[in-house]
Amino acid sequence: MTEDDPPAQGGTPIDRRMLEALVCPVTQGTLSYDAARQELVSRAIGLAFPIRDGIPIMLVSEAREIA
């Protein structure tokens, strides 16, 4: 991790390379990072996957529906 990595909840930085490598588990499409909500967002299917303690939770059952 570098100084440029965005902070996660609790101040744990999130590795940008990891974020760039992750894809939506449903569509295999790109995700956008919402730093304010600590989520990875798949606009294609309208789901936001939480990041807890610096770890992305890529389970559909844990995702939040977005408008």
C-alpha positions as CSV (number, residue, x, y, z in Angstrom):
1,M,0.0,0.0,0.0
2,T,1.1,3.5,-0.7
3,E,0.5,7.0,0.7
4,D,-1.9,7.5,-2.2
5,D,-4.2,4.6,-1.2
6,P,-7.6,5.9,0.0
7,P,-8.3,5.4,3.7
8,A,-10.9,2.8,4.7
9,Q,-13.0,2.7,7.8
10,G,-10.9,2.7,10.9
11,G,-8.1,4.4,8.9
12,T,-6.9,1.2,7.1
13,P,-5.8,2.2,3.6
14,I,-7.3,0.3,0.7
15,D,-4.8,-0.9,-2.0
16,R,-5.7,0.9,-5.2
17,R,-4.3,-2.0,-7.3
18,M,-6.7,-4.4,-5.5
19,L,-9.6,-2.0,-6.2
20,E,-8.6,-1.8,-9.9
21,A,-8.4,-5.6,-10.2
22,L,-11.8,-6.3,-8.6
23,V,-14.9,-6.7,-10.9
24,C,-18.6,-7.1,-10.2
25,P,-19.2,-10.7,-9.2
26,V,-22.4,-10.7,-11.3
27,T,-21.6,-8.9,-14.5
28,Q,-17.7,-9.1,-14.4
29,G,-17.9,-5.4,-15.2
30,T,-16.0,-2.5,-13.7
31,L,-16.7,-1.1,-10.2
32,S,-16.5,2.4,-9.0
33,Y,-15.1,3.3,-5.5
34,D,-17.3,5.4,-3.3
35,A,-14.9,6.6,-0.6
36,A,-17.6,8.4,1.5
37,R,-19.7,5.2,1.9
38,Q,-16.8,2.8,1.7
39,E,-18.4,0.8,-1.1
40,L,-17.6,-0.6,-4.5
41,V,-20.5,0.2,-6.8
42,S,-21.7,-1.7,-9.8
43,R,-24.0,0.7,-11.7
44,A,-24.8,-2.0,-14.3
45,I,-26.8,-4.0,-11.7
46,G,-27.5,-1.3,-9.2
47,L,-25.6,-2.8,-6.3
48,A,-23.0,-1.4,-3.8
49,F,-20.7,-3.9,-2.2
50,P,-19.4,-2.8,1.3
51,I,-15.8,-2.5,2.4
52,R,-15.3,-3.5,6.0
53,D,-12.0,-3.0,7.8
54,G,-10.3,-2.5,4.4
55,I,-11.8,-5.8,3.0
56,P,-14.3,-5.6,0.1
57,I,-17.2,-7.9,0.7
58,M,-18.1,-9.1,-2.8
59,L,-21.2,-11.2,-1.9
60,V,-24.5,-10.3,-3.5
61,S,-26.3,-11.1,-0.2
62,E,-24.2,-8.4,1.5
63,A,-24.7,-5.7,-1.2
64,R,-27.0,-2.7,-0.9
65,E,-29.4,-1.8,-3.7
66,I,-28.8,1.6,-5.2
67,A,-31.2,3.8,-7.3
